[in-house]
Amino acid sequence: MFIGHFGASFAGRTVAPKPSLGTWILAVQWLDLIWPLLLLAGLEHVRIDPGNTAVTPLDFFDYPISHSLLAVVGWSVLFGGVYFTRRRDLFSSAMLGLGVLSHWVLDAIAHRPDLPLWPGGPLVGLDLWASVPATAVVETLIFGGGVWLYARATRARDRTGRWAFWGLVGFLYVVYLANLVGPPPPSVPALAYTALAVWLFVPWGYWIERHRTARP
């Protein structure tokens, strides 16, 4: 998934509003933020295999550190624990930890059976990616629902708060559609360096929050 994870970030921000939207994006996208770093370090691996699924040309055959369920539970506890040591907010810490875990749950819906339960363990995946239309509908619903919840819970303080938010929404959807119809990446290093761009959405989330406030 791609925009589905951002939908979960927007929705999480309405459930636990004390952490910024930037922190929520960091939590929900954590697995995909560390994945390209692990690729570049040679600790995880992926193949470019057009036709592997109807949606993505990538064969995720080795990513136990970032995407095995056991490792993700560990990342969830670590993320929530770090937030708790800084903010002493148990509820928000627990929700952010669940936000990290939500990434694996949504991936398990989308991926074919390539997500390990633990390193070297059984592989799971419901293979939503077997259908482009079904994938687009499900992700759009998740994304749209999260955007609606966030827009309902907050309001812009100024024009920046309005356009930074809707600019992010529009940009994410355009990137998503481009990924659905675009060519496969030319190489794994190119894929990894491009994937690092997801880090830019974290400060974008903090920027949005500085110009928005909770609705009464």
N, C-alpha and C positions, 0 to 999 in steps of 0.2 A: 504494500500500500504506500501511497504518498500523501495525497490530500486528506485521506481518512485519518492519518495520525495528527494532522493539524486540526482537524475537527475535534479530535479528542483533547487537544491542548486548549482550544477555546472553551469546550464544555467543562474541562477540569477547572479552569479559571473561575467559572461561575459556581462550582461546588465548593471550592476552597479558594476564596478571593484574596486572601492575604498575600500569597506568592504572586509576583508579577506575571503577566503573560509571557514575558521573556523566560522566566524560570520554568513555567509550564511547558513552553516549547523545548527548552533544554531537557526537561525530564522525559517527555513523551518521545522525543526524537533521539534520546541518548544512544540507543543501540545503533542507529544509522549515523550518528555523529562519530562514534569510535570505529565503526566498521571500515571506512576508507583508510584510517590511520593504521589499522591492523593489516589491511591489504598491502599498503605501501611498506610496512615493516616485514612482510612475508610471513606473518603469523596466521593469516587466513587467506583463502583463495576462492576465486570465482572464474568461471569460463564464460566467454561470449559465444553463445550457441543459438543463433537465430532459429526460431521454431521450437525452442525448448518449452515455451508456453505461448498462448495466443497473445498475451499482454507484454511480456518481457523477454528479451533474448538472452537473459542471464541464467546461468546454471549455478545456483548457490550450493556447491557440493562440499564446502569446508568453511564453516564459520561458527565453531563451537564456543569461542570466547565471547562473541557479541550476541549470538542468537540461540544458543541452547537454553532450554527452559531453566535448567539448574543454574547456569551462569546468570541468566536474566533475574532470577530471584535474588541472587547475590548482588547484582547491580542495583536492584530495587531497594534492598536493605541499606546498601552503602549510600545511595543517593538520599534516601529519607533520613538516614543517620547524620550525614553531613549537614543537611538543612536543619535538623534538630539541634545540633551542637551550636549552630549560628543563631537560630531564632527561638529556640525553646518553645516550639509550637508543635505539640504532638499530633494534633489533627492534620494540620497542613503537611507535616512530614510524612504521615501515613498516606495521605492522598497523593503526594508527589511520588512516593514509592509505588503506589498502584498505577500512577501514570506511566512510570517506566515499564511496569509489567503489561500495561494495556497495549504497548507496541507489539509485544510477542503475541498477544491474543489476536489482534487484528491481522498480523502477519500469518498466523495459523489459519485464519479464514481464507486469506488470499493465495498463499503459496501452495504449490503442489507438495507432496510429502518430502520435504527437504529440511525441515526444522527438527534438530535433534532434541530429545528430552533431556539428555545429558551428553557430554562429549563421548562419541562412539556409541550412543544409545539409539533406541528406535526413532524413526523419522515420522513426523506428522505434518498434516496440511490438508485443508479441504478443497484446494485447487479451484478457488473462484477465478483465478487467472486463466482457466480453460475457456472463458467466454469474455470477450472484450465488452459487449453490451452490458452483461451482468456486473462486471467489475466497475464500469463507469457509473451505473445506476447506484450500486451499493456505496461506492466512495463518495459520490455526489450527495447522497442522502446523509451520510455521516458528517461530511464536511459542512453541508448546508445547515444541518441541525446544530452543530457546534457554533457556527457563525451566528445563527439566529439567537442562540442562548446568550452569547457574549454581547451582541448588539442590544439585546433586551435588558441585560444586567448593567450595561455601562452607557455613558453618553459622552460625546466629544466636548472638551472644554473650549476648543478653538478649531479653526479650519484644519490645522495639522492633525489633530486627533481624529477628524473625520476622514481626511484623505490618506493619511498613513495607514489607517485600518482597512479601508476599502481598497486602497492600492495593493496591500498585501493579499487580500482575498482575491482580487482580480489577477495579480501576478501569479499566485500559486495555481490558479485554475488554468491559466494559459500555459504555464510550464507543464502541468499535468497532461493537457491535451497534446502538447508537442511531444511529450514522451510516448504517448499512445500511438502516434502516427509517424514518429520520426525514425531515422535509421539507427541501427545498433551502434554503440560506441566503437571507435576504431581500435582500441586496445584497453587492456585492464588498467595500466597506469593512467591513461586518459580518463577512464571511468572513475578511478579513485580520486584524482585531482578535481574532477567536476563535482563529485559527491561531496567534497569538502565545502562546497559553496553553501550547503545546508546550514553550516555554522553562522552564516550571515543573517539567517532568520531570527536568531536569538537576540542580537541587539535591536533588530527591527521590532521585536515584541516589546522590549523595554522602552523603545522610543514611542511606540503607540501608547503604552501605559502612562507615560509622563504627560500625555495630552488628553487623557480620558479620565473620567471619574465615575463612581458608582451612581446608579439612578436611585433616587429616594424610594 
